[in-house]
Every structure is written in C-alpha cells, then in structure tokens.
C-alpha cells in the first residue's frame, strides 16, 4: 500500500488517494485533502464529515448520500452545493473513509 | 416440529424451498412460503417487451407450479416481522410463528420516491415509462409502436438497482429497434446515469462506454436526478443540470418491501443488512435474507440469487445443527448483456474480481465470450428463459459452479 505525506503526516492511501487507515486521519489532514480538491471547509462541511466518520465507525461502511440526508440530516441538495459534482466521492475522500460501496 | 418461514416466492424464495425441502425431514420441519401474488414473472424478459420480442404470456406462470410437495404456500400481504416474538403478522391478522426466517421479498421500483414520477402524474405511461414492471414495459411497447422519433432518454436514478446492466441493454436494443425500422436518424438517444460512466467497474465500463460511442448514444454521467418536470419534459439534477426528453425511460429508485421498513429490519432503501458471505442478518441470529432483498456489495440479479442459494443451502443445514457455516459466498454474478442487432455479451464477476474478457464456462472454448459481442451470447440469453422455467426454479443442478473461477479470464490493465 502506498503512503504519502499530508499536512506533515505520513499516511497510507490507495491508488486513488483515499486514506486506508481510519485512525491516521485528523482535522489538519482533512483540511489539506479538501484543499487538494478545491474545497474550503466550513461548519456545514464539518457536520457532514463528522457524521461520515461516526457512521462509518458504527456501521462498518461509508453511508450513501441517502443515509447522509436521512440520518445525518443534511439534505441531498446541500450536499451537492458543499461537495460539487461528486459529493459521495469527495466527502468520503476528505473524511478519510472508503468510497461508498453502492455502485455494483 | 420446527418451522422455516420464507417470505417471498420469487426467484430466491422458490429456489430455497426446492433445495431445502428434500434435505429437511418432513417429520421435523414445516416449510411455509408467504407471497401476495399468484403469478411468477420471468423478469429478465421484461426488457424485450417494449420491442415486441416477447409477449406477456411467455413471461408469466403460476407460482404454485414451482412449489415442491410438502411446502405450504400462503397468499397474503405481510404486515410486520416481530423478531422478538419470532413471529410474522399478515395484514389479515394471521400470525405465523417461525424458528428460522428467510426474507426473500426482493427489491422493487418505487417511482413515488422521485417528484414527477409515478401513477399520480398525468404523464406516467404517456411520455414517462419504466420497463421493470410488466405494465410499464407493455405501455412502452404501445408507445414505441407508433412513435415517429425525437429524443429518447434512458435514466437511472439511484444505485443499487436490480439487474444493473438492463438499462444499458435497453439502450442497445432501442438503437437496434430504431435502426431496423429505418428511423434511427430521427431518434436521438441519451443515457443519463448517476455513475461516472457506462458501468460501475473500470474494464467493463470502458468496453460498454465504447459501445455507446459506436452507436452514437450520448452519455450524461454523475447525474443525480432530483425531479422530473413533466410539464416541460425535463430531467433536473441536484446540481441543477437539465436534460430534455420526448420519451423518458427511467429506472425508479429500487426499494425493499414496505414491511421491512416497518419492522426495523432494513437500511435506508429497506434492503436487509447481512453477512456478505453467509446471508445471516447482522441483527438477528435466526433471520437470513437472500436474493435482491439483501444488502450485498454485488449485483442484484437472478444469477446472484441462484449461486447464493447453492451456498446458503449447505450452510443452513450446518447452522441448524449448531455447526459453523463452512461455505463462503463470493458475490458471484453472471449476466448476459443484449447488445442489439442479434448479438450479446456476457460478464462474470464477484466481490473481488471485476468483469474481465475471456471465454466461459470452458476456458479458451466457451461457447460464450466474456465482454465481447457474439451471436452465441445472444442465443444463450434467449435460451436462458427455458433454463429458468425448467431447471433453475425447481432447484435442479446447473453445470456451472456457484463460486467464480478465474479460469478462462484474461486480466488486462486499465488504461
């Protein structure tokens, strides 16, 4: 598994640059990852990212958009404003959790 | 006397009953199936209805025909599962206690989830259609019969959907249908999907994407539909993109049965979370979910249900004997893809291995070709209807292993 340095920390990533070790993530890394894809994190972004991390820890998988909306309380429309074009991919990238598995 | 209760007498439920009845002593085990519809549909055939290839009569048979002797079939609407009391309640008040429960009630197009879709809208089955129901497919057949051309949009709203290749097949068959009628030049076809490309897995997505380009079919990817504006014939995405249509063929959001939601057994789409290797519910140790009803990271398809039932049967016999479940399902799926003009493709994959090119089932020989368009694949697809009705449902052995094999497959680099 390749590693890379983000915000001064060496972390493990997959070939697409998604972090693969849940515990290596921290908020500084999140800011740097967001910067990589042109997003500046606001409180609304943090609400989504924190939900993703908590839900992943509880459920063992990354929530789909529908779950972030229904359970996490952030409407789908807003997710598209916060993480333009590809919210599912972008928010999991920043939150340091795997891409959601829904696409099979 | 113990009772195994199976909810749903569709593809998975029927196969399970047929596989388990001979293996469970009738003096010790009662097997009961519950369903609310007497008719078993050959769902893969719905794809062909809009183009007049099949008629309804070929695609429906009575469910009772496939019930083995010694299995009780109850017709009724399921109201609730009570996992604490190990009991299922039907809408008419009947209470069915169980020792083990198998949920096999599938997944269903739910157009009401999307503003603008469903029977409440005036344009439903006039300019907006689905083809995953017999009613939708027949209404579309009638529309296409007299349509003089314009823009046809094929749309997927949200993954997962059952038979995820069917919308692509529909698109290829539509291209072929209009070409045969000499009107392809007056039809614009666009494929509008929430996926970034034609399909989920990279190698297959490249092959299938090239096939769209060859057929001059437009692709609008990463399109998450928010609503359909049927007054202005437009699809509108969450990020405010608009796509015009004259005919919209959409695949509504797929959801599990309503009682699953009411009983607290499902996820957001009312699919039941299970162990992906043995189908045991993650919440209850005497409840399993198989077929499309289960939330598994593989395709929702009859082939998956078939392979899964083979594995499940052996495991279940161990499980009720308090032995560990030895078999591990690998997510094996095997799907013919109609590509139009008398040809078809085949894909074979599992949780870990994406669809790859090669030959199937005999390495180097076939007769089927993976990820390549051939006439043999097309005939395989058509022949499968006979296999389904005569071999598969009644649980007879198929000469195809349940777990996926790498033999005959060729690994290639994704460019």
Interface residues (C-beta under 8 A of the other chain):
Chain A: X64 X65 X66 X67 X70 X71 X76 X77 X79 X80 X84 X85 X86 X101 X102 X103 X104
Chain B: X158 X159 X160 X164 X195 X196 X200 X222 X224 X226 X238 X239 X267 X268 X269 X297 X298 X299
